Amino acid sequence: MLVLCLGLLDHVGLDATDPRIAITAIQAMNASVRNPVFFPAFFLTPVMLMLTAFVAVRQERTRSAALFAAGAVAYFIGAFLVTVLINVPMNEALATVPVPTDRADAAQIWKDYSAPWQIWNTTRTLVSGLALILTGLAIHALKPETT
């Protein structure tokens, strides 16, 4: 989630700079995002949440299981699928664009890319936050009941 929040700040900051620099910066960031930290954090989050939900079901912790599963589904649909189906294709399309030398041409390319990217990145950020909250509630529900 922190990465997604930083992505919000990156684009807002990049909107204030020369669009040729913004395009170049995003192209460089996108080229470096696939790394050993990215894979488990991005791809394994919904898997681990579903496995945790399964373990909670087996331990008859139905409330926690439901919350872990809800977190997994929210993350999978609102963060994982949005990233894979929308943001990554946008990033890959921008990666193939030669950076124009003309500022006005670069400004149009950046405008067409940045605004929709920010909408979907905000969606991913909010849904990731929701998944985190659901996970926290699931963990809280695991505490032993006091009598």
C-alpha positions, 0 to 999 in steps of 0.5 A: 500500500505504501508503494501505491501511496508513493505512486500518488505522490509521484504523479502529482509531483510529476504533473508539476514538472516538464512533461518530457521529464515526467515521461522519462521518469515514469518509463525509468520507474516502470522498468525497475519495478519488477524486482525481488521485493515486488513479486511477493508483496504484489502477487502473494498478498491475496494468496496468503490472505486466502490461505490464512482464511482457510486456516481460520476456517479449519480452526473454526474462527469463522469471523476471522476467516470471512474477514481474511477472505474479504480482504483477499477478494478486495485486494485481488479485484481492486488492486491486483486486477486493476494493476494487471488489466489497467495500470500495467498496460498503460505503463507498457504503452507509455514505455514504447513512446519516444519522448518528444523533444517538443514540450507541447507534444510531451504535455499532451502525451503526459496529460493523456496518461497521467489523469487516468493513471492517477484515477486507477492508482487512487482506486488501488490505494483505497482498496489496498487500504480496505484490504489492510483494514479487513486483515487487521480486523481479522487478526483482532477477531482472533484474540481469545474471548475473555469470560 
